[in-house]
Structures are given as C-alpha cells and as structure tokens.
C-alpha cells in the first residue's frame, strides 16, 4: 500500500543559517523524521535537499508569515547586541588578567629558582 499524500498545512519553515539568522525553506515532503524541499530565496534553486526535522526552527502556513517572523526575530536578536558586546569586553579583560597572572607567576618562579 502506498501512503496517501496530504497537503502540508505549514509548508514554510525557518532553518538556522547561522547565529541570529534563519533561511526560509519550502517543505515539499516530509516523513516522521525528515523534511525535503528547497530555499526559494537563494539565487540558484537547486535540486531538493533533505534534513532532519530537528533542523527546523519553526513552521508557518505562508512564505510571508515565515519572512515576517524572521524579521521580527532579527529585531529581538539586535536588542541584545549591546549586552553581548559588553560581555565580550568583560571576557577579553578577564582573559587578559588571566594571561598577565599566569605570566607573572612564571616570571616569579624563574626569579626564585
């Protein structure tokens, strides 16, 4: 028996491209653990590609809804930019202090020895 194909209710997905960005993906077919489709916004739409369903960040009924959600999420991501920069500065300062302490310890040991 062949499986009856049903229309996909939420055929548009957002797939993680990199931190803070997701690509719109059109789902053409799916199984319990994988999806197959294409990226409509890419310059060259090649043959369909398959991914684990775990790669999907979220699903939407229309391309417009997926794009709008992506843009809203980018805005949310950007709200945290200043805090991330501040944390990165603190991390660099802490790493510099650690490096200086390490070198100081080595130099002190060399003068004692």
N, CA and C atoms as a LAMMPS dump frame, in Angstrom:
ITEM: TIMESTEP
0
ITEM: NUMBER OF ATOMS
339
ITEM: BOX BOUNDS ff ff ff
-5.0000000000000000e+02 5.0000000000000000e+02
-5.0000000000000000e+02 5.0000000000000000e+02
-5.0000000000000000e+02 5.0000000000000000e+02
ITEM: ATOMS id mol type element x y z
1 1 1 N 0.834 -1.193 0
2 1 2 C 0 0 0
3 1 3 C 0.867 1.241 0
4 2 1 N 0.495 2.185 -0.802
5 2 2 C 1.251 3.429 -0.799
6 2 3 C 0.596 4.422 0.149
7 3 1 N 1.436 5.27 0.691
8 3 2 C 0.945 6.283 1.617
9 3 3 C 0.232 7.376 0.829
10 4 1 N -0.911 7.811 1.327
11 4 2 C -1.674 8.874 0.677
12 4 3 C -1.009 10.204 0.992
13 5 1 N -0.712 10.97 -0.056
14 5 2 C -0.093 12.279 0.158
15 5 3 C -1.165 13.285 0.526
16 6 1 N -0.901 14.009 1.591
17 6 2 C -1.798 15.068 2.037
18 6 3 C -1.094 16.394 1.863
19 7 1 N -1.852 17.446 1.656
20 7 2 C -1.212 18.759 1.576
21 7 3 C -0.528 19.074 2.916
22 8 1 N 0.579 19.746 2.838
23 8 2 C 1.309 20.126 4.045
24 8 3 C 0.697 21.431 4.557
25 9 1 N 0.179 21.39 5.787
26 9 2 C -0.52 22.55 6.334
27 9 3 C 0.401 23.74 6.58
28 10 1 N 1.618 23.466 7.009
29 10 2 C 2.579 24.526 7.302
30 10 3 C 3.842 24.243 6.484
31 11 1 N 3.792 24.533 5.168
32 11 2 C 4.88 24.143 4.279
33 11 3 C 6.097 25.066 4.298
34 12 1 N 6.038 26.139 5.066
35 12 2 C 7.161 27.078 5.104
36 12 3 C 7.858 26.963 6.449
37 13 1 N 9.174 26.86 6.39
38 13 2 C 9.948 26.685 7.617
39 13 3 C 11.08 27.691 7.666
40 14 1 N 11.534 27.948 8.867
41 14 2 C 12.758 28.713 9.044
42 14 3 C 13.827 27.732 9.5
43 15 1 N 14.949 27.754 8.784
44 15 2 C 16.07 26.863 9.067
45 15 3 C 17.246 27.723 9.518
46 16 1 N 17.932 27.276 10.568
47 16 2 C 19.079 28.041 11.071
48 16 3 C 20.156 28.126 9.997
49 17 1 N 20.567 29.358 9.68
50 17 2 C 21.665 29.573 8.739
51 17 3 C 22.943 29.818 9.534
52 18 1 N 22.879 30.737 10.473
53 18 2 C 23.955 30.995 11.429
54 18 3 C 23.305 31.714 12.6
55 19 1 N 24.082 31.957 13.644
56 19 2 C 23.511 32.592 14.833
57 19 3 C 22.856 33.912 14.452
58 20 1 N 21.601 34.054 14.804
59 20 2 C 20.881 35.294 14.538
60 20 3 C 20.231 35.403 13.176
61 21 1 N 20.34 34.373 12.352
62 21 2 C 19.711 34.434 11.038
63 21 3 C 19.157 33.068 10.675
64 22 1 N 18.02 33.08 10.004
65 22 2 C 17.383 31.85 9.536
66 22 3 C 16.988 32.032 8.079
67 23 1 N 17.072 30.961 7.316
68 23 2 C 16.664 30.988 5.911
69 23 3 C 15.27 30.4 5.766
70 24 1 N 14.483 31 4.868
71 24 2 C 13.15 30.481 4.559
72 24 3 C 13.318 29.226 3.703
73 25 1 N 12.597 28.189 4.052
74 25 2 C 12.686 26.884 3.39
75 25 3 C 11.271 26.427 3.049
76 26 1 N 11.062 25.935 1.834
77 26 2 C 9.749 25.408 1.442
78 26 3 C 9.783 23.884 1.545
79 27 1 N 8.907 23.349 2.378
80 27 2 C 8.826 21.905 2.584
81 27 3 C 7.935 21.313 1.501
82 28 1 N 8.521 20.423 0.698
83 28 2 C 7.751 19.764 -0.356
84 28 3 C 7.21 18.417 0.098
85 29 1 N 7.973 17.739 0.962
86 29 2 C 7.511 16.462 1.5
87 29 3 C 8.159 16.243 2.854
88 30 1 N 7.535 15.378 3.646
89 30 2 C 8.085 15.099 4.967
90 30 3 C 7.699 13.707 5.433
91 31 1 N 8.559 13.181 6.272
92 31 2 C 8.278 11.917 6.95
93 31 3 C 8.283 12.243 8.436
94 32 1 N 8.217 11.236 9.264
95 32 2 C 8.227 11.478 10.699
96 32 3 C 9.505 12.122 11.199
97 33 1 N 10.617 11.892 10.494
98 33 2 C 11.895 12.426 10.992
99 33 3 C 12.689 13.242 9.986
100 34 1 N 12.152 13.474 8.792
101 34 2 C 12.887 14.291 7.826
102 34 3 C 11.95 15.147 6.979
103 35 1 N 12.524 16.21 6.423
104 35 2 C 11.797 17.078 5.505
105 35 3 C 12.635 17.228 4.241
106 36 1 N 11.961 17.442 3.132
107 36 2 C 12.633 17.663 1.853
108 36 3 C 12.006 18.885 1.211
109 37 1 N 12.848 19.729 0.629
110 37 2 C 12.34 20.927 -0.019
111 37 3 C 13.463 21.763 -0.583
112 38 1 N 13.227 23.077 -0.665
113 38 2 C 14.21 23.977 -1.269
114 38 3 C 14.145 25.347 -0.606
115 39 1 N 15.188 26.149 -0.864
116 39 2 C 15.286 27.512 -0.366
117 39 3 C 14.891 28.472 -1.491
118 40 1 N 13.72 29.071 -1.438
119 40 2 C 13.262 29.915 -2.544
120 40 3 C 14.03 31.231 -2.7
121 41 1 N 14.706 31.682 -1.669
122 41 2 C 15.389 32.975 -1.735
123 41 3 C 16.829 32.873 -2.24
124 42 1 N 17.296 31.7 -2.5
125 42 2 C 18.665 31.544 -2.991
126 42 3 C 18.71 31.832 -4.481
127 43 1 N 19.851 32.364 -4.943
128 43 2 C 19.983 32.731 -6.355
129 43 3 C 19.693 31.558 -7.272
130 44 1 N 20.272 30.426 -6.944
131 44 2 C 20.052 29.233 -7.752
132 44 3 C 19.312 28.221 -6.898
133 45 1 N 18.118 27.913 -7.294
134 45 2 C 17.354 26.893 -6.58
135 45 3 C 17.725 25.562 -7.215
136 46 1 N 18.48 24.781 -6.473
137 46 2 C 18.953 23.504 -6.991
138 46 3 C 17.958 22.4 -6.726
139 47 1 N 18.442 21.17 -6.784
140 47 2 C 17.556 20.045 -6.509
141 47 3 C 17.115 20.071 -5.044
142 48 1 N 15.994 19.443 -4.741
143 48 2 C 15.521 19.42 -3.349
144 48 3 C 16.572 18.816 -2.423
145 49 1 N 16.596 19.325 -1.204
146 49 2 C 17.508 18.826 -0.181
147 49 3 C 16.689 18.298 0.989
148 50 1 N 17.272 17.366 1.731
149 50 2 C 16.59 16.772 2.881
150 50 3 C 17.355 17.053 4.159
151 51 1 N 16.609 17.246 5.228
152 51 2 C 17.171 17.495 6.55
153 51 3 C 16.373 16.722 7.587
154 52 1 N 16.994 16.546 8.737
155 52 2 C 16.274 16.02 9.886
156 52 3 C 15.259 17.076 10.315
157 53 1 N 14.144 16.656 10.834
158 53 2 C 13.146 17.621 11.307
159 53 3 C 13.704 18.47 12.447
160 54 1 N 14.769 18.005 13.107
161 54 2 C 15.385 18.792 14.181
162 54 3 C 16.01 20.085 13.657
163 55 1 N 16.277 20.162 12.357
164 55 2 C 16.882 21.366 11.77
165 55 3 C 15.886 22.513 11.639
166 56 1 N 14.611 22.221 11.749
167 56 2 C 13.569 23.235 11.588
168 56 3 C 13.441 24.05 12.869
169 57 1 N 13.554 25.363 12.735
170 57 2 C 13.363 26.235 13.889
171 57 3 C 11.879 26.479 14.163
172 58 1 N 11.099 26.679 13.094
173 58 2 C 9.667 26.945 13.227
174 58 3 C 9.005 26.752 11.87
175 59 1 N 7.687 26.481 11.896
176 59 2 C 6.923 26.255 10.652
177 59 3 C 5.805 27.281 10.545
178 60 1 N 5.462 27.633 9.279
179 60 2 C 4.465 28.669 9.003
180 60 3 C 3.584 28.261 7.828
181 61 1 N 2.37 28.815 7.758
182 61 2 C 1.461 28.465 6.662
183 61 3 C 1.817 29.148 5.342
184 62 1 N 2.504 30.306 5.403
185 62 2 C 2.834 31.033 4.171
186 62 3 C 4.28 31.529 4.21
187 63 1 N 4.801 31.809 3.017
188 63 2 C 6.145 32.374 2.92
189 63 3 C 6.186 33.741 3.606
190 64 1 N 5.155 34.514 3.426
191 64 2 C 5.11 35.846 4.021
192 64 3 C 5.172 35.771 5.543
193 65 1 N 4.458 34.808 6.125
194 65 2 C 4.48 34.64 7.581
195 65 3 C 5.877 34.243 8.061
196 66 1 N 6.547 33.379 7.312
197 66 2 C 7.902 32.962 7.679
198 66 3 C 8.859 34.151 7.608
199 67 1 N 8.763 34.924 6.546
200 67 2 C 9.641 36.091 6.404
201 67 3 C 9.374 37.121 7.492
202 68 1 N 8.103 37.37 7.801
203 68 2 C 7.764 38.336 8.848
204 68 3 C 8.285 37.874 10.206
205 69 1 N 8.143 36.592 10.494
206 69 2 C 8.645 36.059 11.766
207 69 3 C 10.159 36.192 11.834
208 70 1 N 10.831 35.928 10.72
209 70 2 C 12.294 36.051 10.689
210 70 3 C 12.698 37.489 10.978
211 71 1 N 12.05 38.45 10.34
212 71 2 C 12.397 39.858 10.543
213 71 3 C 12.138 40.295 11.986
214 72 1 N 11.027 39.849 12.555
215 72 2 C 10.734 40.176 13.955
216 72 3 C 11.795 39.58 14.872
217 73 1 N 12.202 38.353 14.599
218 73 2 C 13.219 37.69 15.422
219 73 3 C 14.571 38.374 15.312
220 74 1 N 14.904 38.876 14.113
221 74 2 C 16.161 39.622 13.952
222 74 3 C 16.131 40.863 14.842
223 75 1 N 14.997 41.524 14.904
224 75 2 C 14.852 42.684 15.792
225 75 3 C 15.071 42.308 17.246
226 76 1 N 14.521 41.175 17.649
227 76 2 C 14.724 40.696 19.023
228 76 3 C 16.196 40.391 19.272
229 77 1 N 16.842 39.762 18.284
230 77 2 C 18.28 39.44 18.394
231 77 3 C 19.08 40.729 18.6
232 78 1 N 18.782 41.745 17.798
233 78 2 C 19.522 43.004 17.835
234 78 3 C 19.368 43.739 19.165
235 79 1 N 18.244 43.545 19.854
236 79 2 C 18.041 44.187 21.154
237 79 3 C 19.121 43.783 22.151
238 80 1 N 19.77 42.66 21.924
239 80 2 C 20.765 42.14 22.855
240 80 3 C 22.203 42.434 22.43
241 81 1 N 22.377 43.118 21.313
242 81 2 C 23.722 43.381 20.796
243 81 3 C 24.611 44.111 21.803
244 82 1 N 24.107 45.165 22.423
245 82 2 C 24.924 45.948 23.353
246 82 3 C 25.352 45.098 24.549
247 83 1 N 24.435 44.305 25.084
248 83 2 C 24.775 43.448 26.226
249 83 3 C 25.81 42.398 25.841
250 84 1 N 25.708 41.884 24.626
251 84 2 C 26.689 40.901 24.146
252 84 3 C 28.052 41.564 23.992
253 85 1 N 28.093 42.755 23.399
254 85 2 C 29.376 43.473 23.257
255 85 3 C 30 43.746 24.617
256 86 1 N 29.176 44.165 25.584
257 86 2 C 29.664 44.432 26.932
258 86 3 C 30.224 43.151 27.568
259 87 1 N 29.531 42.062 27.408
260 87 2 C 30.009 40.787 27.953
261 87 3 C 31.3 40.343 27.271
262 88 1 N 31.393 40.559 25.967
263 88 2 C 32.622 40.204 25.245
264 88 3 C 33.795 41.051 25.721
265 89 1 N 33.553 42.351 25.98
266 89 2 C 34.611 43.217 26.509
267 89 3 C 35.073 42.724 27.878
268 90 1 N 34.121 42.378 28.733
269 90 2 C 34.471 41.854 30.062
270 90 3 C 35.246 40.55 29.942
271 91 1 N 34.86 39.708 29.015
272 91 2 C 35.572 38.445 28.807
273 91 3 C 37.009 38.71 28.356
274 92 1 N 37.181 39.629 27.413
275 92 2 C 38.549 39.963 26.955
276 92 3 C 39.39 40.502 28.108
277 93 1 N 38.801 41.347 28.951
278 93 2 C 39.521 41.882 30.106
279 93 3 C 39.9 40.763 31.077
280 94 1 N 38.969 39.85 31.315
281 94 2 C 39.246 38.728 32.221
282 94 3 C 40.326 37.816 31.647
283 95 1 N 40.293 37.584 30.339
284 95 2 C 41.324 36.757 29.704
285 95 3 C 42.687 37.433 29.776
286 96 1 N 42.72 38.753 29.604
287 96 2 C 43.976 39.49 29.703
288 96 3 C 44.523 39.407 31.131
289 97 1 N 43.652 39.575 32.127
290 97 2 C 44.084 39.467 33.525
291 97 3 C 44.609 38.069 33.824
292 98 1 N 43.95 37.057 33.294
293 98 2 C 44.406 35.675 33.499
294 98 3 C 45.778 35.47 32.872
295 99 1 N 45.962 35.963 31.656
296 99 2 C 47.247 35.837 30.956
297 99 3 C 48.357 36.541 31.737
298 100 1 N 48.066 37.762 32.208
299 100 2 C 49.065 38.512 32.978
300 100 3 C 49.407 37.796 34.28
301 101 1 N 48.409 37.229 34.954
302 101 2 C 48.654 36.484 36.195
303 101 3 C 49.498 35.249 35.926
304 102 1 N 49.216 34.563 34.874
305 102 2 C 49.969 33.36 34.507
306 102 3 C 51.431 33.706 34.226
307 103 1 N 51.624 34.747 33.376
308 103 2 C 52.995 35.166 33.067
309 103 3 C 53.717 35.655 34.316
310 104 1 N 53.024 36.412 35.154
311 104 2 C 53.626 36.88 36.408
312 104 3 C 54.066 35.725 37.288
313 105 1 N 53.234 34.715 37.377
314 105 2 C 53.574 33.531 38.184
315 105 3 C 54.812 32.844 37.625
316 106 1 N 54.891 32.681 36.32
317 106 2 C 56.044 32.049 35.695
318 106 3 C 57.319 32.858 35.933
319 107 1 N 57.207 34.188 35.786
320 107 2 C 58.376 35.056 35.99
321 107 3 C 58.831 35.035 37.448
322 108 1 N 57.859 35.062 38.369
323 108 2 C 58.215 34.997 39.791
324 108 3 C 58.93 33.693 40.121
325 109 1 N 58.432 32.618 39.56
326 109 2 C 59.072 31.314 39.798
327 109 3 C 60.48 31.293 39.242
328 110 1 N 60.686 31.979 38.116
329 110 2 C 62.023 31.998 37.489
330 110 3 C 63.007 32.79 38.364
331 111 1 N 62.549 33.849 39.016
332 111 2 C 63.45 34.651 39.865
333 111 3 C 63.73 33.946 41.188
334 112 1 N 62.816 33.102 41.636
335 112 2 C 63.039 32.324 42.871
336 112 3 C 63.978 31.172 42.625
337 113 1 N 64.015 30.662 41.407
338 113 2 C 64.762 29.438 41.1
339 113 3 C 66.148 29.686 40.751
